[in-house]
Amino acid sequence: MTPCSSAGPTREAGFTLVEIVIVIMVIGILASLVIPKYRQSELKAQGADVLGRIEAINVAIKGYEADHEVVEPFTGPVGQPPDWLTTYLRANYFSGPAAITMQLARTDLTSPCMLILVANGSAEQEILISVAAALGDRAAMVGQGQSVTVTMAD
C-alpha cells in the first residue's frame, strides 16, 4: 500500500509571468539611472584627454622655442602637427578623441601660438565646453562649444 499524501495540489518550480515582469521593470529602472552617469563620466574622461593633449602640445612648443630661440609665424595643417614640431612630440596629439580636430597657428612674432579645436558633433561640443571651462582665461569659446581657441602659454 502506498502512503497517502494529504498535501494539496503541487506547484511546479519556476517563476510566474508577474515575477518576470517585475524583475524586467527593476532592471529597466536601474539601467535608466546608470546610463546617463556612464555617459557623463565618459565625456569627462575625454575632456581630460583633450586637456592632456593641449598641455603636451604646449610643452613641445616650449621645447622648440628653447632650442631655436623663436617660433616663426605659421599655420599648421588641420589634424596633425606642423613639421617642425613633430620631433618634440612622442605621439600625434592632434588627432583628438571623438570627432575633434585641432590646428596650431601663430599669426606674427608678437602673438602667442594658438591651438584651434573644432567639434564635429554635439557630444564633442560638450567636451569642448568642459575644456574651455577648465582652461579659464587661456580659452575663448566660439558658439555653443563649436570651436575653442586656446592660447598656448608659459
Secondary structure by P-SEA (a helix, b strand, c coil): cbbbbcccccccccccaaaaaaaaaaaaaaaaacaaaaaaaaaaaaaaaaaaaaaaaaaaaaaaaaacccccbbbbccccccccccccccccccccccbbbbbbbbccccccbbbbbbbccaaaaaaaaaaaaaacccccccccccbbbbcccc
